[in-house]
């Protein structure tokens, strides 16, 4: 079996995708449940809603798309209706640490799959509703772009929360989410 070289850009892309759960953990670490559920407006997701959305998209969107692109010839892939899933998901009653762990596990599995693929497999195509033609490599790029948007949202939310916090006594310890390494 021939060893195929992957571009450094592809390796960096997969490294970014693999590290997303760590970024999420860092951005939500030390936030209370009330802070995780804080919304600046009804149009915005709270930090917990972002975590739940990313979990659901990873499981119901990306995992299925990856599998179908590998298993089927030219699959027609449906769009992920994040607004509908969020409305049905009762996100503010979800457990933040379990949600984050599920994101970590599902993303790890998806990245392991993507790392194992040949160039030919990465070039497999399907049609994604609302997007058009997409390859597995293109799906990974889409995943990164989506992650970047929500990481930025979490960064802004965290800054707002920290600015609104009362000043605490020196030595006070905040508790919040942690990411369990497997």
Number of C-alpha atoms within 10 A of each C-alpha: 3 4 6 9 8 11 9 9 9 15 12 11 18 21 13 17 22 19 14 20 25 17 17 25 20 15 20 26 17 16 18 15 16 10 19 25 19 18 17 12 8 7 7 13 22 22 28 27 24 21 27 27 22 24 21 22 19 21 18 14 18 20 18 16 22 20 13 17 24 19 11 12 11 16 16 17 20 14 12 16 11 15 10 9 16 17 9 9 16 11 21 18 10 14 12 24 18 14 19 24 19 20 24 25 16 18 23 17 14 22 18 13 13 18 15 10 15 13 13 8 15 20 16 20 22 21 16 18 13 10 10 10 14 20 19 23 20 15 18 22 16 14 18 17 13 12 19 15 11 18 19 12 17 24 18 13 23 19 12 12 16 13 10 9 9 7 8 9 7 6 6 7 8 10 11 15 20 17 18 12 8 6
